[in-house]
Amino acid sequence: MDGSRIADIIEIEQMLARYAVGMTKDDVEAVVAVFAPDGSYSAFGERYGVADFPELVAAAPKGVFSVSTPAITFDGEDAARGEQPLCFVAQTDHSMRIGYYTDTYTRTPQGWRLQTRAMTFLRRSGARDSGRAHDPRRPAPRRTSAS
């Protein structure tokens, strides 16, 4: 590992930890804060912009977002990509969802932020997919000129 990147790795890991804690605590402001202003989250066949997060987080099941250490690769000084395994345990019945995030990160004036985050679910059947739009409460993404 390149020793000059250790501070960047720690900053990215802490940013991702704030995402997981924010989701666990249902703190949408903390979740939004880890994304670049033009960042996005992809799952359920849709791409959601930061403006969609309040409704999206409100519709998400509540529980513990347990993540592991991300695998990070740098693409220059101000860009990186990574993958991070996830185990979500629902609060109401302790059912689990497992999978991984595929991310891109960007360095902003405020520090490292998520540029894109895409979810892949690991199914009991062995399938891997981005999820199904099975919850009627989940909002459709807003369509803007950036979408």
Secondary structure, DSSP 8 states (H G I E B T S, - for coil): --GGGHHHHHHHHHHHHHHHHHHHTT-HHHHHHTEEEEEEEEETTEEEEGGGHHHHHHHS--EEEEE---EEEE-SSSEEEEEEEEEEEETTT--EEEEEEEEEEEEETTEEEEEEEEEEEE-TTS-EES-----TTS------TT-
